Amino acid sequence: MHVKKYLLKCLHRLQKGPGYTYKELLVWYCDNTNTHGPKRIICEGPKKKAMWFLLTLLFTALVCWQWGIFIRTYFSWEVSVSLSIGFKTMDFPAVTICNASPFKYSKVKHLLKDLDELMEAVLERILAPELSHASATRTLNSSIWNHTPLVLIDERNPHHPVILHLFGDNHNGLTNSSASEKICNAHGCKMAMRLCSLNGTQCTFRNFTSATQAVTEWYSLQATNIFAQVPQQELVEMSYPGEQMILACLFGAEPCNYRNFTSIFYPHYGNCYIFNWGMTEKALPSANPGTEFGLKLILDIGQEDYVPFLASTAGVRLMLHEQRSYPFIRDEGIYAMSGTETSIGVLVDKLQRMGEPYSPCTVNGSEVPVQNFYSDYNTTYSIQACLRSCFQDHMIHSCKCGHYLYPLPRGEKYCNNRDFPDWAHCYSGLQMSVAQRETCIGMCKESCNDTQYKMTISMADWPSEASEDWIFHVLSQERDQSTNITLSRKGIVKLNIYFQEFNYRTIEESAANNLVWLLSNLGGQFGFWMGGSVLCLIEFGEIIIDFVWITIIKLVALAKSLRQRRAQASYSGPPPTVAELVEAHTNFGFQPDTAPRSPNTGPYPNEQALPIPGTPPPNYDSLRLQPLDVIESDSEGDAI
């Protein structure tokens, strides 16, 4: 009933206002709208009416075109970047330091014995092939060499390269091939690493332009295979301990030592030590900018105990980063030379991204579809952790094992030649795969809030020749309780890390096109081309609603007429009399007599003479012509 009353009221409004037909509605809209063009279409003569119709149509098209451009620009989610400079007391950054050599050679020598002997034989073959016959009786570990050997490739004929084994066909000794000797000394001979799978039936070659690169990468790959089979606790004990590496520490005016550092094991560099990481204690603030208020360190890298073929760089690797963030020091760190004092002035940049849909970034990585294998360190999200976790996940699925350089999920094993003989071939293919890198880059997101530390680096020799003797005596006495000098210039590194100033830059994203910009441009174009406003749009919306109601009324009338036609078609008796039609109009409960009549009976079957009703009085409620099935007033609709 409520729906019927509502429809009746809407019908009455159309009767009193726009009318019943689309033409009446359009005329009524053009005559009453506040938009300038449609009024002139109604008021002017035929020629001007056509001209104003074309102008209105043209400017309407222009408005719609401009609106489309602005709406598309708004939904492109463009950003503008603002740079602001602030000044405040800041927390000192976390400082991670590592030795360039991951292990002490004296402690891992027994693990690398066979590999070192093979490496020496390779170098002899490269440097002095004519003298290597003297070492032919030496027996090498053939399993290491046969699994991933180095070969010589003669590329003087690019269409038919010749591949020769470095040691000829005898892999157990140093039996030389005269052909390989000549080719190795000739122009166009290059060294490559052969990586095979499926028992050597499928092989690829990784070429190098220099033998130095070839033997370094080959040794590193073989060492990875060895260290992957050693428990991590034993690897920690083989690396450099903090009490031997950190000789002196001073933060501002407060002394510190190795106990103020957090130790983590980083596969590339062994034991690394983090100052002011903020994991268990509050981050330390910097009292003032300047060298005297920063961190001062004296370190001993113990270069005399470096692994000769694994660490070809001497020095300290260091990195500045936020508290509670994992240090990816191999990718983002810098080196400090031994025998020097390195001063590092720090400036801070803070990046603030808006996030979806403006920037593809994440706050904590919860929506990134990659399992974070660095979560055991309880660190914050970073895109570096995501990319490495993604690579390790692909490594596990493709090679059935994880790489030694990245964290391992529970239940998986690190790759090694004994348990996974094809891992090197699989790893090399995955590392060179562009599709794998693009997949991980597409899945990982930048962090929405990030802090970057810009460094200004200067170096000087330290200690000087005049002070070298007494400084080394004092440091040797403090660490080793020895009156003799146990330190040397080639192992000492001094670091000064400090804020240059407390000014920091904030690089912040903001929406280039907000909702206010969109509405002002839409309104400006509508007002300029058609002289309209928001009220004109409301009027247009009202006319659309009226169009819908008229369409509904016409559909209802059409359905009713079709129903009446079907009812008349199914009526088998004679046509109704005038009295019956009047009774049906005035009495809604009247049902005409549809029973068949015999010629011998009267007008009614029971032969009861019923009075024929008189003619009803005309209806004068309205002077307007209306259909008979429409109720005229609101009051009648309410009564119904």
PyMOL commands that set and color helices and strands:
alter all, ss='L'
color gray80, all
select helices_A, chain A and resi 2-16+22-32+36-43+46-74+105-108+113-127+132-135+142-147+178-185+211-227+232-238+242-245+258-260+291-293+303-305+329-332+375-377+383-399+423-431+434-443+468-480+489-491+515-530+534-569+578-586+634-639
alter helices_A, ss='H'
color red, helices_A
select strands_A, chain A and resi 79-87+94-99+150-154+162-165+189-197+202-208+246-251+254-256+261-266+270-275+295-300+316-321+334-336+340-352+361-362+446-447+449-461+492-511
alter strands_A, ss='S'
color yellow, strands_A
deselect
rebuild
show_as cartoon
